[in-house]
Amino acid sequence: MMNFSTYLKHPVFKVTSEICAQQNLKAYVIGGYVRDLFLERQSIDIDIVVVGNGLELAELVAKKLKVKKVTTFKNFGTAHFVYKNLDIEFVGARKESYVRDSRKPIVENGSLQDDQLRRDFTINALALALHPSEFGNLLDPFNGLSDLEKKIIRTPLDALKTFDDDPLRMMRAIRFASQLDFQIEKSVLLAIIENYIRIEIISMERIIDELNKIILSNSPSRGFQLLHSTKLLKVFFPEFCALSGIETINNLSHKDNFYHTLEVLDNISEKTDNLWLRWSAILHDIAKPLTKKFDEKIGWTFHGHEDLGARMVPKIFKRLRLPLDNKMKYVQKLVRLHLRPIALVKGNISDSAVRRLLFEAGEDIDDLMTLCNADITSKNEIKVNKYKKNFEIVYQKLKSVEEKDRLRNFQPPVDGQLIMETFGLGQCAEIGLIKSKIKEAILEGEIQNNPQDAFNFMLHLGKEMGLKRID
């Protein structure tokens, strides 16, 4: 039997081993932590399965480690505490059975073999013994170590039963394939295709938790292509599936916007780990199917897809149980503005257009530029290089105008209170009109973005409107 005691250096393993000897208990570190040890990936979650009472062992280990707070879930037979930035969970070994219309299992006490058998994938069923007599011994009944070496996702049980029992495991299979760059074994992939509709019984929150992990992987397009080919994606994200396909009229075809979007997503993932910037890439062209038209003179058009797409963002976020706070507004803003920098590339770059973009994008201008740069995709390398070169000119222009006019986080140099005090006004429409005209004058470059120029311009506007200054 292979022994990996040298892997178990963390104090929690030593203490657990000592208490197992004292209490005559069998315990094992199992699952993702063991998998990641062999993959040399950092893991902050340690799962320890106990043949017996996991709650009691957790309390004893926590006391020895001088951990004050242990959270227990008696209904589930689990206990959890945090030690030196690691999340450590203890659970009694168990076996599970399922009712078809629910993913909540009927749980009974079981052996280590029962517990390994209920695991989703062979690579997550690896266990290392913690009792001193067998400390570090590997228990690998399903050849999970071999699957790790071969980079294969495989289930311990028949895959059809695995996914029928718990359909979320279909998402997890694709998530691991995307995160680890593994292949899903053929029979497992076919089982997902056969069971895809079962994902409907899973809560959207749990689906999106897995989807976000796919989005945060190094090459998220891999996960999305698997979600699409297995039909899982169309169950919970049909708008994205609608991007797929190419239509041809008069020998003129548009690009496949599904694969274009995935290319943009991979491009942006090379530059940022910001989940919501990656979501902006996913949704930047989401309204193209609804705005697609064919013009005999110019071919395919998608006029207004950025505005319609921005209006679609809140509905999509709400249905997918994504946050409806500033994160949603951030994505909405980037979707709405994503064509603006590219439009500057195509036309003459006036200071006024740059000021307006800076004003609207605000502090998110750098993220917008990252998105737009990622959106430059073509099989024609010369064309891509030309666009990127022009895009750099726009970026330098943005920096130049920003340094001069300070519009990234624009605040009016003259506020409503000063307007009221200057002209002896109460709340009225004239105040909003003056503020708007001052803003437009700054954006058009008619006055500088500073309090003195804005105040003088305010006096000029007041005079035109017949308002008298109160000295």
N, C-alpha and C positions, 0 to 999 in steps of 0.2 A: 504494500500500500504506500502511495506517495505521501510524503510528509512535507508540510510547508510552515513549520513552526517559526521559521525565521521571518515570515511575513507578518506574524502576530506580535508586533512590538508595542502596540498601544497599551497603556496601563489598564484599560478596562478589560482586556483579555486576560491579563495576569491575575487581576482581582477576581474575575468571574471563575477562572480556573481553580483558584484557591478555595472559593466558597463551594464550588461543585464537589471538591474533594471532601470538605467538611460535611456537606449535606447529602453526599452520595447521589448527586444529580448528574444527568447527562445534558449538556448544552452545546450548541453549535452556532458559529457565526455563518450566516447563510445569505444567499441572494446577491443583490447588486454590489455590496461591499466586496465580496469574494470575487465576483466577476471583474470588478474594476482593479482589484489587486493584480490579477493576471494580465489585464490589459494595460497596466501601469497608468491608470487614470485616477485622478484625485476623487475621493468620495467622502462626503460628510455624514452619510447615513449608515449606521451599523445596526443590522437586524440580528438579534440573537434568539434562536428558537430553543425552548426548554422542553424536555420530555418530563412533564410534570407542571408545577405551578410557576408560570412566568412572572406573576405579580410578586410573589414572595422573593424570588431570586433578584428581581429588580430592586426591591427595597433593601436587601442585604448588600448588594453591590454598591448602590447609591450611598448607603451609610458608610461603607468602607472607604469610598472615594470622597466622602464629606460633601456630597451633593445634598442640598437642603430640600429641593422641590422635585417630587416624582409625581407625574400625572398618570393616573390609572383609569382604564376603561374596562370595568369588571364584566360588562356585557360581552365584550370582545376578547377578554382574557389578555389584554395588552397593558404594558406600562412603558412610560417614556420619560427620559430626562436628558438634559443637555450637559455635557462635560467637555471642557476645553474645545468649544466650538463644534463639537460633534453631536449629532442627534442619535441617541441610542435607544432602541426599542427592544423590549423583551416580550415574547409571546409564547404561550404553550403550544407544543406540537399539536396539529389538528388535521382532521380530514373534512372534506366539504362535499355536499351534494346540492344540486340546484333544482328549483322549480322553473319551468320553461319561461314563464312570463315575468320573471324577476332575475336580476343579477345578484340579489342578496342570497348568499349561501346558507344552507343549514349546516351548522358547525358542530363537530363532535371532537372530543379528545382523541388523539391519535399518536402514532409513532413517528420517528423522523422520516421513515420511508413514506408514510401517509402525507406528511408535510411536503416532502420533495415532490411527490406525485401531483399535488395540487398546484404547483408552481406553473407560471405561464410558459416559460421557455427553458430549454435544457441549460442554457448559459446562466440562468437565474436560479437553478436548482443546486448549484455547487455549494457544498458545506464543508467547513473546517471544524474539527472537534476541539472542544475547550477543556474537557476533563484531563487532569494531569497524565493519566495512564495512556491517553491517545492524543495528547495535545498536538494540533497541527495536522493530523491525519485528514486527507481529502476523501470525502464521501461523494462519489460522482456516478450514481446509478444509470444516468442517461447519456454518458459520454459528452457532457457539456464542455469539458476542457478541450476535447477534440474539435467540437463545433466552434469554440473560440478561436482555435488555431486555423480552422478552415474558413472562418468568418461566415458562419451559417446561422440563421434563425430557424430553430426547430422546436416543436412542442414535445413534452414528455408523453402525453397521451395522444390519442388520435386527434388531429387538428380540428376536425368537424365538431367533435364533442367539446374540445377546449373553447372554441369560439361560440358554440351554441350555449354553453354554460355561462360564459362571461364575454359578451361581445366587445367590451372595451379592449380586450386583448388583441383584437384586430388592429386597433389604432396603435397599441403598444408595439406590436410587431413591426409596423411601418416606422414608428418613431425610433426604435432601436436600429433598424436598417439604415435610417437616415443619419442618426447620431454617430453610429459606429462604422458606417460604410460597409455593412454586411449584406449578404444576399439572403432573401427569404427562400427557404427550401420549397421546391415546386409544389408538393402536396399541401404545404401550409398556405401558399399563395392561392391555390385553387380553392381551399377551404374558405378563405376570406371572400373570394368572389362568390362562392355559393351561399355564404352567410351574411353578405354585406347589409341586407335590409334589417338584420337584427340589431344594428347599431341604433335603431330608433328607440329602443327601450332604455338607452343610456342617457343620463342627464346631459344637457348641453354644456354645463360647467365642466364636467369630466372630459368630454370630447375636446373642448377648447383647451383644457390644460395640456392634453397630449399634442394638440395641433400647435400650440405655442412652443412646445419643446421641439417640434419638427422645424418650425420657423426659425428657431434659434440655433439649429444645427449648422455645421459649416457649409453644406451645400443643400439648402432646403428644397431645391427643385426636385431632388431625388425622392423625398417623401411625398411631395405633391403629385408627382407622376404616378407613384404607387397608389396613392389615394384615388386618383382619377381612373387608373386602369382597373382597379378593383371595384369601382362604383361607389365606394364609401363617400367620396367627396360630394357627389350629387345629392346625397341624402341630407347633409347639413349645410352645404355651401353651393347651391345650384347656380348662383350668380357667377361664380368663378368658372364652373364647368361651361357656362354659356359663352365664354370667351373662346372656346375651342372650335377649330375648324377654319377652312378657307373656302371662300366663294369666288367664282370666276364668271365674269360677264364680258363679252367682246374681247376675250383673251387677256383681260385685266383682272388680276387677283390681289386681294389684300393679304397681309401677313396673318399667320395664326397667332391671335392675340393671347391665347393661353400660354403658348411656349415663349412668346415674347415677354410676357409678364414674369415667367419663371427665370428667364435670362436676366431681366432687370433685378429680380429678387436675389439671384446668385451674385450679380455684380455688386449690389449694395451690401450684401453680407460680407464681402471682402473688406469693406470699409468701416462697418459699424456693427456693434452688438445691440444697438437700440431696438428693442422689440417693436416699438410703435413706428419707427422709421421703416422697418421692414414691412410692417402692415401697410404703410403708405405705398410702398412698392407693389404690394399685392393688389391694392385697390385703385391704383392710379388710372387704369384704363377700364375700370369695372363697368362703365356705362357705354362702352363702345358697341356692344350688341344692340343696344336700344337706340343708338344714334346713327347706325350704319345706313348709308344711302349710296346709290350709284348715280354719278353724274356723267352723262354721255361725253362731255368735254374734258373733264379732269379725272374721271375714274371714281374710286371709292373715297368717301368722306365720312368723318365722324364728328361733325361740327357740334360744339357744345358739350362734348362728352365729359370735359373737366368740371363743368358746372353741375350737370346732372349727376355725375359721379359723387361730387361733394354732397349733394342732397341725399344720395343713397347711403352715405356712410352711417348716419345715426340709425337708420332702420336696420342695416346689417349688424352694427354693433349691438343693438338691442336684442335682435333675434339670436345672436351668437353669445349672448351674456358677457360681452366685453364691456369694460368700464365706460360709462356715459359721462365722464368728467372731462377734465382738460386733455386727457390722452386722446379721447374721441375728437375733440375740437382741433387738436394738433394734426391728427390724420386728415381730418376734413379740410383744414387749411392747405396742407401740402397737396392733396388731390386737386383742389380748386386751382392752385397756382402752378401746377407742375409744367404747364406749357409756356408760362411767361418767360423764363430765362431762354428757352429754346427759340421763342419768337424773337427775342432780342438778337440772337445769333443770326437769324435770317434777315433782319432788317437793319436799318441804321440805329445805332445805339445812342439815343438822345439822353442827356442828363435827366430830363423830365421823366422819361420812362423808367430809368434806373431808380430815381427817387420814389416813384410810385410803388415799384416792386419792393424796395427797402421798407417803405412805410407799411405795406400790406403784410409782408413776411415777418417783419419785426425781428425778434431774437431767434427765429427759426430759419433765417436766411441761409445759414451755412448748411443746415439739413436739407433745405430745398435744393440747394445747388448740388449736394451729394446725390439726391434722388434724380435730378435732371441729368447729371453726368452718367449715372447708371442706366438711364433710359436711352442712351445713345447705343443702339444695337443695329448691326447690319452684317451680312456676310461679306460685304465689300469693305475690305480693310482700309482702302484709300479714302472712302467716304467717311468712315468712322474717325480716322485720323484728322480729316479736314474739319469735321464737326467739333472734335475735342480741342483742336487748335483755336477755332473761333470761340468756343465756349470759354477757353482760358482768357481770351480778350475781354469777354463779358465779365468774367470773375474779377479781373484786374480793374475794370471800370467800376464795378460795384464797390470794391475796396477804396478806390479813389474818391468816389462820391460820398461814401460813408464817412471817410476821414474828414472830408470838407463840411458835410451838411449834418452829420450825426442824426440819421433818421432811423437807425435800427430799432430803437425803442422810443419812437416819437411821442412826445408829450407837448401839447400846444404851449408856446411861450407865453400866451395870454389866456388866462382862464375866464370863466363866466363871471366870477366875483369881481375881478378887476374891471370888466366891461360895465357891470352894473354900477360900480362905485364911480367910474369915470364919467358916465353919462346920466347918473341918477335914475337908473332903470330898475324896475321890478322884474319878476320872471316874465319873459316875453319872447316871441319868435325872432326878434332882431338879434338877440344874443347868439342863438344858434347860427344865424346867417353870417354874422361877423366872424365867428370862430371858423366856420366852413370856408369863408373867403380867405382868411389868413392862412389856413392849411393849404388851400389851392395855390396861393401865391408862393408859399414856400416850395411846394412840389414842382411848380412851374419855373422856379428859379427867379421869380420877380423880386423876392426879398430873401435875406439870409435867415437861417433858423436860429435867431437869437432874440431875447426879450426886447431890446431897444428897437430893432427894425420892425418887429411885430407890433410894438406899441405905437410907433409912428404910423404904421399902415392902418392900425385900428382907428386912430384919430382921423385919418383920411377917409376911411369908410364911413365913420360916424358923420362927418361933414356932408358926404354925398347923400346920406340917408336923412339929413335934416336933424341930427341929434346934437345937442349942445353939451359941451364939456363942463362938468361941475368942478370948479377950482377949490 
